[in-house]
Structure formats: structure tokens, C-alpha cells
Amino acid sequence: MIDYQDTFHLGIRVPDLATAMDELGSSMGLTWSECRENREQALWTPGAGLQMIHLKYTYSAAGPQHIELLQGPPGTFWDGNDRVGAHHVGVWVDDVVAKTDALVAQGWALLGAHRDPGDGAGYGVFTYLQPPSGLIVELVDRVALPAFEQWWGAALT
């Protein structure tokens, strides 16, 4: 169902983005893409519905595997204050809706989405799902790949 070869990042929740960048960058030899800050990042979750969350994040620039660092506010899906560490793996997919629906039909739980799935407009460009065994997988629409490649590439020049 999911092609593991399309996995492109490991998402890590951190309490402080700059500190984590310093720690991991120097010890792992990573170059970081420019930090992004979305003051109103849309995220739908089953428990809270559609929310606008203040999210700070970055990716390691060199690939093919990237590290994504996420700093979210306390009590949110991306909170790194009391739940620090590896959070999910990100996978490129060609059809977020079809892949999400197929995994839910196989017993995976839908943990989050870019859009409210009840509004009839799909899930948006990403979803977070979890099988009963526990691994969280973020499905990301491959349409976003060129923008990511440009972002990562700018850090390497």
C-alpha cells in the first residue's frame, strides 16, 4: 500500500527549534533549511476539530532522507515540551485521499489532517495516520515536492 522507498523524512518534536538545530546539526553534520514559522498552521484532529496552530519547523537540507524538526505550542499535536522526540515518518504519495481512505479501511486511525475531512473537500496536502502497532505515518501529497526541493536546495547553495 505505502511504498517505503517514498519515505523522505523523520519528524521530531522539540521544545526549542534553535537548540535542537544546534545540537543535531553539529553532532550529525546537518545543514538546515531556513526555519519557517506558520502562525496559523491548519490542522484538523478528531478530538479538537480544525485548529490554527503556531508552528515553527525546519528540515535538514541534504537528502534523500531528511530530519524535520517541529516546535509546536503546549498541548497540541506537535508539542515538543512534554513529548519530545521522534514523532512520525513522512512519505510522498500521489493521492492523499485514496491512500488515507485505504489505510483507514485497513484499521489505521486518522490522527490529523491539513483540512477537516467532514467538509467534503478531502484532507488537504497531508494526513497523519497510525496503525494499531503504533508508528505514526504522515502522507504528503507529492505535488508539494518541487517546493520542498527548492527550499532544501537554497540551504545547500
C-alpha positions as CSV (number, residue, x, y, z in Angstrom):
1,M,0.0,0.0,0.0
2,I,2.7,2.5,1.0
3,D,5.9,2.4,-0.9
4,Y,8.6,2.7,1.9
5,Q,11.0,3.9,-0.7
6,D,8.9,7.1,-0.8
7,T,9.8,7.9,2.8
8,F,11.6,11.2,2.9
9,H,11.7,12.4,6.5
10,L,11.7,11.6,10.2
11,G,9.6,14.2,12.1
12,I,10.9,15.1,15.6
13,R,9.1,17.2,18.1
14,V,11.4,19.5,20.0
15,P,10.8,22.1,22.8
16,D,13.2,24.6,21.2
17,L,13.9,24.7,17.5
18,A,17.2,26.6,17.6
19,T,18.7,24.5,20.3
20,A,17.7,21.3,18.5
21,M,19.2,22.6,15.3
22,D,22.5,23.4,17.1
23,E,22.6,20.0,18.9
24,L,21.8,17.8,15.9
25,G,23.5,20.0,13.3
26,S,26.9,19.9,14.9
27,S,26.8,16.3,16.1
28,M,25.3,14.9,12.9
29,G,26.9,17.2,10.3
30,L,23.5,18.5,9.2
31,T,22.8,21.7,7.2
32,W,19.4,23.2,7.9
33,S,16.9,24.7,5.6
34,E,15.6,28.2,6.5
35,C,13.3,28.0,9.5
36,R,9.6,28.5,8.8
37,E,7.1,29.9,11.2
38,N,3.4,29.4,10.5
39,R,1.4,31.4,13.0
40,E,-1.8,29.8,11.7
41,Q,-1.0,26.3,10.5
42,A,-4.2,24.5,9.8
43,L,-4.6,21.1,11.5
44,W,-7.7,19.0,12.0
45,T,-7.7,16.3,14.7
46,P,-10.6,14.1,15.8
47,G,-10.5,15.5,19.3
48,A,-10.1,19.2,18.6
49,G,-11.5,19.6,15.1
50,L,-9.9,22.2,12.8
51,Q,-7.4,24.4,14.7
52,M,-4.9,27.1,13.7
53,I,-1.7,26.2,15.4
54,H,1.5,28.3,15.8
55,L,4.2,26.0,14.3
56,K,7.9,26.5,13.9
57,Y,9.8,24.0,11.8
58,T,12.7,23.2,9.5
59,Y,14.2,20.3,7.6
60,S,17.8,19.1,7.2
61,A,18.8,20.2,3.7
62,A,20.6,17.1,2.3
63,G,18.7,14.1,1.3
64,P,17.3,11.7,0.3
65,Q,16.3,11.2,4.0
66,H,15.6,14.4,5.9
67,I,15.1,15.3,9.5
68,E,12.1,17.5,10.2
69,L,12.2,19.5,13.5
70,L,8.8,20.7,14.8
71,Q,8.2,23.1,17.6
72,G,4.5,23.4,18.5
73,P,2.7,25.0,21.4
74,P,1.9,23.1,24.6
75,G,-1.0,20.7,24.4
76,T,-1.0,20.5,20.6
77,F,-0.3,17.7,18.2
78,W,3.2,19.0,17.6
79,D,4.0,19.8,21.2
80,G,7.7,19.1,21.9
81,N,7.6,20.3,25.5
82,D,6.5,17.1,27.3
83,R,6.5,14.7,24.3
84,V,9.9,15.3,22.8
85,G,11.5,13.0,20.2
86,A,10.7,11.1,17.1
87,H,7.0,11.6,16.2
88,H,6.4,10.3,12.6
89,V,7.8,9.3,9.3
90,G,6.8,11.3,6.2
91,V,6.0,9.6,2.9
92,W,5.3,11.1,-0.5
93,V,2.0,9.9,-2.1
94,D,0.2,10.7,-5.3
95,D,-3.3,10.7,-3.8
96,V,-3.6,11.6,-0.2
97,V,-7.4,10.9,-0.2
98,A,-7.2,7.4,-1.7
99,K,-4.2,6.3,0.4
100,T,-5.7,7.7,3.6
101,D,-9.1,6.1,3.0
102,A,-7.4,2.8,2.1
103,L,-5.4,2.8,5.3
104,V,-8.4,3.7,7.5
105,A,-10.3,0.8,5.9
106,Q,-7.4,-1.4,7.0
107,G,-7.8,-0.3,10.6
108,W,-5.4,2.6,10.8
109,A,-6.6,5.6,12.8
110,L,-6.7,9.1,11.2
111,L,-4.9,11.3,13.8
112,G,-4.7,14.5,11.8
113,A,-5.2,16.2,8.5
114,H,-4.5,19.5,6.8
115,R,-8.2,20.1,6.3
116,D,-11.4,18.9,8.0
117,P,-12.4,15.7,6.3
118,G,-16.0,16.4,7.1
119,D,-16.2,19.5,4.9
120,G,-16.3,17.5,1.6
121,A,-13.0,18.9,0.3
122,G,-10.7,16.0,1.1
123,Y,-7.9,16.0,3.6
124,G,-5.6,18.7,2.1
125,V,-2.0,18.1,1.4
126,F,-1.2,15.9,4.4
127,T,-2.6,13.4,6.8
128,Y,-1.3,11.6,9.9
129,L,-2.3,8.0,10.4
130,Q,-1.4,5.3,12.9
131,P,-1.8,1.5,12.6
132,P,-2.6,-0.5,15.8
133,S,1.1,-1.2,16.1
134,G,1.8,2.4,16.8
135,L,4.0,4.0,14.1
136,I,2.7,7.4,13.0
137,V,2.9,8.0,9.2
138,E,2.4,11.3,7.6
139,L,1.2,11.1,4.0
140,V,2.3,14.1,2.0
141,D,1.0,15.0,-1.5
142,R,3.8,14.6,-4.0
143,V,2.5,17.9,-5.6
144,A,4.5,19.7,-2.9
145,L,7.8,18.0,-3.8
146,P,9.1,20.8,-6.1
147,A,8.5,23.5,-3.4
148,F,10.4,21.3,-0.8
149,E,13.3,20.7,-3.2
150,Q,13.6,24.4,-3.8
151,W,13.6,25.1,0.0
152,W,16.1,22.3,0.7
153,G,18.3,23.4,-2.3
154,A,18.5,27.0,-1.2
155,A,20.2,25.9,2.0
156,L,22.9,23.9,0.1
157,T,24.0,26.8,-2.2
